[in-house]
Amino acid sequence: MSEITIFNKSLQDYLTKEMLTLLIYPLLGSMIVLYVAFFGVANMGLEALEDAQLKIEQQQTMVENGVITEEQVTQTYTGNGILDFLLKYTVTSWIVSFLVYTVGILFIGYLSIFISLIVIGFLAPKILAIVHKRHYSELDINSNFSILDGIGKIVKTAFVMILLLIAMIPFYFIPLVNIVAINLPFYYFFHKMLHFDVGSTVTSKEEFGQIYYPDRLMMRLRTLALYSVSLLPFVAFFISIFYIIYLGHVYFTKLEQIKAR
């Protein structure tokens, strides 16, 4: 089955009433988490700002009775006064706005990916059961993955992601290279967990190895395309279920080929 055929079948499944109903869960869960996270980060920022101090030294020239004198004036801004000072000037106001919106968008983008992965991890069996019933009902499913396998996979993958985040620190300050350096650890987690969610639901450990490893490059390209789309703010909330459907078709198709031998 070609990639175009798999994509079309996945899209048709995604647009069914059953799947769109399941879409409510990642949307609702993500909104709640983001709401709590937003106000938590905002409160931390305001508290830090209240404790901060900003000293500005200015050189003032005065003329009095024909005598020119220069005076060094130091102004101290604290708390909200710092923000008032920064927003008072066009350049600093633009920089502050740019940083706030940029950091905010990146934060929402990455957080949405993690939230969607967590939510669809619980929904994967239900989603794949629907896909199986619609298209592969004659295909036997013999998964032998345990809960401990899942916990171990999450811990190991998260640990490696953190190590990658630390190892990539020197590259964060190099233009263009930093884009890859920042996203590589997150993509690693996204790729590993997404394939595990699908593979552990529809295949045995032996079948997973037979399906994934001979086709590793294409498997990475598939999740790379999905990850790239997920970086768009809020998009991951709406298409996270599509990830499972799409990869589900990939695994079911290859599982058919294995069992047909």
C-alpha positions as CSV (number, residue, x, y, z in Angstrom):
1,M,0.0,0.0,0.0
2,S,1.4,3.4,-1.0
3,E,1.9,6.3,1.3
4,I,-0.8,8.3,-0.5
5,T,-3.3,5.4,-0.1
6,I,-2.4,5.2,3.6
7,F,-2.8,8.9,4.1
8,N,-6.2,9.0,2.3
9,K,-7.5,6.1,4.3
10,S,-6.2,7.8,7.5
11,L,-7.9,11.0,6.6
12,Q,-11.2,9.3,5.9
13,D,-11.1,7.5,9.3
14,Y,-10.1,10.8,11.1
15,L,-13.2,12.5,9.7
16,T,-15.6,9.9,10.9
17,K,-18.0,10.7,13.8
18,E,-16.3,8.2,16.1
19,M,-12.9,9.8,15.8
20,L,-14.1,13.4,15.9
21,T,-15.9,12.5,19.2
22,L,-12.6,11.1,20.6
23,L,-11.0,14.4,19.6
24,I,-12.8,16.1,22.5
25,Y,-10.5,14.4,25.1
26,P,-7.1,15.8,23.9
27,L,-8.7,19.2,23.3
28,L,-10.3,19.3,26.8
29,G,-7.2,17.9,28.5
30,S,-4.9,20.3,26.7
31,M,-7.0,23.4,27.5
32,I,-7.0,22.6,31.2
33,V,-3.3,21.9,31.4
34,L,-2.4,25.0,29.4
35,Y,-4.8,27.2,31.4
36,V,-3.1,26.1,34.7
37,A,0.4,26.3,33.2
38,F,-0.2,29.8,31.8
39,F,-1.3,31.3,35.1
40,G,1.4,29.4,37.0
41,V,4.1,30.8,34.8
42,A,2.6,34.3,34.8
43,N,2.5,34.3,38.6
44,M,6.1,33.2,38.8
45,G,7.1,35.9,36.4
46,L,5.3,38.6,38.3
47,E,6.8,37.5,41.6
48,A,10.3,37.5,40.1
49,L,9.6,41.0,38.7
50,E,8.5,42.4,42.0
51,D,11.8,41.3,43.6
52,A,14.0,42.6,40.8
53,Q,15.8,45.9,40.6
54,L,17.0,47.8,37.5
55,K,19.4,50.7,37.9
56,I,19.8,53.2,35.0
57,E,22.7,55.7,35.1
58,Q,22.2,58.9,33.0
59,Q,24.5,61.8,32.3
60,Q,22.7,65.1,32.7
61,T,24.1,68.4,31.5
62,M,22.8,71.6,33.1
63,V,23.5,75.3,32.4
64,E,23.2,77.7,35.4
65,N,24.4,81.3,35.3
66,G,26.5,80.5,32.3
67,V,28.2,77.7,34.0
68,I,27.9,74.2,32.4
69,T,27.8,71.3,34.9
70,E,27.4,67.6,34.4
71,E,25.7,65.4,36.8
72,Q,25.5,61.6,37.0
73,V,22.0,60.6,37.9
74,T,21.1,57.0,38.9
75,Q,17.5,55.9,38.7
76,T,16.3,52.7,40.3
77,Y,13.3,50.8,39.1
78,T,11.7,48.0,41.0
79,G,8.8,45.7,40.5
80,N,6.3,46.9,37.9
81,G,8.4,50.0,37.4
82,I,10.8,47.9,35.4
83,L,8.1,46.9,33.0
84,D,6.9,50.5,32.8
85,F,10.4,51.7,32.0
86,L,10.9,49.1,29.3
87,L,7.6,49.8,27.6
88,K,8.1,53.5,27.7
89,Y,10.6,53.4,24.8
90,T,9.8,52.1,21.3
91,V,12.8,49.9,20.9
92,T,12.7,48.2,24.3
93,S,8.9,47.9,24.0
94,W,9.3,46.0,20.7
95,I,12.0,43.7,22.1
96,V,9.9,42.9,25.2
97,S,6.8,42.2,23.0
98,F,8.8,40.1,20.6
99,L,10.4,38.0,23.4
100,V,7.1,37.5,25.2
101,Y,5.2,36.3,22.1
102,T,8.1,34.2,20.8
103,V,8.7,32.4,24.1
104,G,4.9,32.1,24.6
105,I,4.4,30.5,21.1
106,L,7.3,28.1,21.6
107,F,6.1,27.2,25.1
108,I,2.6,26.5,23.9
109,G,3.9,24.5,20.8
110,Y,6.2,22.2,22.8
111,L,3.7,21.8,25.7
112,S,0.9,21.0,23.3
113,I,3.0,18.2,21.7
114,F,3.7,16.6,25.1
115,I,0.1,16.9,26.3
116,S,-1.2,15.4,23.1
117,L,1.2,12.5,23.3
118,I,0.1,11.8,26.9
119,V,-3.6,11.9,26.0
120,I,-3.5,9.9,22.9
121,G,-1.3,7.3,24.7
122,F,-4.4,6.5,26.7
123,L,-6.7,6.7,23.6
124,A,-4.4,4.6,21.3
125,P,-6.1,1.2,22.1
126,K,-9.6,2.7,21.4
127,I,-8.5,4.4,18.2
128,L,-6.6,1.4,16.8
129,A,-9.6,-0.9,17.7
130,I,-11.8,1.2,15.5
131,V,-9.3,1.2,12.7
132,H,-8.9,-2.6,13.1
133,K,-12.6,-3.2,13.0
134,R,-13.1,-1.0,9.9
135,H,-10.3,-2.2,7.7
136,Y,-8.4,-5.2,9.2
137,S,-11.0,-7.2,11.1
138,E,-9.6,-10.6,9.8
139,L,-6.1,-9.7,11.2
140,D,-5.3,-11.3,14.5
141,I,-3.7,-9.0,17.2
142,N,-1.3,-10.7,19.6
143,S,0.3,-7.9,21.6
144,N,2.5,-9.1,24.5
145,F,3.7,-5.8,25.8
146,S,3.1,-5.2,29.5
147,I,2.5,-2.1,31.7
148,L,6.1,-2.3,32.9
149,D,7.3,-2.2,29.3
150,G,5.4,1.1,28.9
151,I,6.7,2.6,32.1
152,G,10.2,1.6,31.3
153,K,9.9,3.0,27.8
154,I,8.7,6.4,29.1
155,V,11.5,6.6,31.7
156,K,14.2,5.6,29.3
157,T,13.0,7.9,26.5
158,A,12.6,10.9,28.9
159,F,16.0,10.3,30.3
160,V,17.7,10.3,26.9
161,M,15.7,13.4,25.9
162,I,17.0,15.3,29.0
163,L,20.6,14.2,28.2
164,L,20.2,15.5,24.6
165,L,18.8,18.8,25.9
166,I,21.9,19.2,28.0
167,A,24.3,18.0,25.3
168,M,22.8,20.5,22.8
169,I,23.3,23.6,25.0
170,P,26.5,24.8,23.1
171,F,24.5,24.8,19.8
172,Y,21.5,26.8,21.1
173,F,23.4,30.0,20.4
174,I,24.3,29.3,16.8
175,P,21.7,30.8,14.3
176,L,19.9,28.2,12.3
177,V,21.8,25.4,13.9
178,N,19.9,26.2,17.1
179,I,16.6,25.3,15.4
180,V,17.8,21.7,14.9
181,A,19.5,21.6,18.3
182,I,16.3,22.6,20.2
183,N,14.0,20.4,18.3
184,L,16.1,17.2,18.2
185,P,15.5,16.1,21.8
186,F,11.8,16.8,21.6
187,Y,11.5,15.0,18.2
188,Y,13.4,12.0,19.7
189,F,10.8,11.7,22.5
190,F,7.9,12.3,20.0
191,H,9.2,9.6,17.6
192,K,9.9,6.9,20.2
193,M,6.7,7.3,22.2
194,L,4.4,7.5,19.1
195,H,5.8,4.3,17.6
196,F,5.7,2.6,21.0
197,D,2.0,3.6,21.5
198,V,1.0,2.1,18.2
199,G,3.4,-0.8,18.0
200,S,2.8,-2.1,21.5
201,T,-1.0,-2.0,20.9
202,V,-1.2,-4.0,17.6
203,T,2.0,-6.1,17.5
204,S,3.9,-8.5,19.6
205,K,7.5,-7.7,20.6
206,E,8.8,-10.0,17.8
207,E,6.5,-8.5,15.2
208,F,7.4,-4.9,16.3
209,G,11.0,-5.7,15.6
210,Q,10.2,-7.2,12.2
211,I,8.1,-4.2,11.2
212,Y,10.1,-1.2,12.6
213,Y,13.8,-2.0,12.2
214,P,13.9,-2.9,8.5
215,D,12.1,0.3,7.7
216,R,13.7,2.6,10.3
217,L,14.4,5.5,7.8
218,M,10.9,5.7,6.5
219,M,9.5,5.4,10.0
220,R,11.6,8.4,11.1
221,L,10.5,10.4,8.0
222,R,6.9,9.7,8.8
223,T,7.1,11.0,12.4
224,L,9.4,13.9,11.3
225,A,6.6,15.1,9.0
226,L,4.0,14.7,11.9
227,Y,6.3,16.5,14.3
228,S,6.9,19.4,11.9
229,V,3.1,20.0,11.6
230,S,2.8,19.7,15.4
231,L,5.1,22.7,15.9
232,L,2.3,25.0,14.6
233,P,0.6,26.4,17.7
234,F,-2.5,24.5,18.8
235,V,-2.4,22.2,15.7
236,A,-1.3,19.2,17.8
237,F,-4.5,19.4,19.8
238,F,-6.6,18.8,16.6
239,I,-4.5,16.2,14.7
240,S,-3.0,14.1,17.5
241,I,-5.6,11.4,16.9
242,F,-4.6,11.4,13.2
243,Y,-1.0,10.4,14.3
244,I,-2.3,7.2,15.8
245,I,-4.6,6.5,12.8
246,Y,-1.9,7.0,10.3
247,L,0.8,5.0,12.0
248,G,-1.9,2.4,12.8
249,H,-2.5,1.8,9.1
250,V,1.3,1.6,8.5
251,Y,1.6,-1.1,11.2
252,F,-1.5,-3.0,10.2
253,T,-0.5,-3.1,6.6
254,K,3.0,-4.4,7.4
255,L,1.5,-6.9,9.9
256,E,-0.6,-8.3,7.1
257,Q,2.4,-8.8,5.0
258,I,4.2,-10.6,7.8
259,K,1.3,-13.0,8.5
260,A,0.8,-13.6,4.8
261,R,4.3,-15.1,4.4
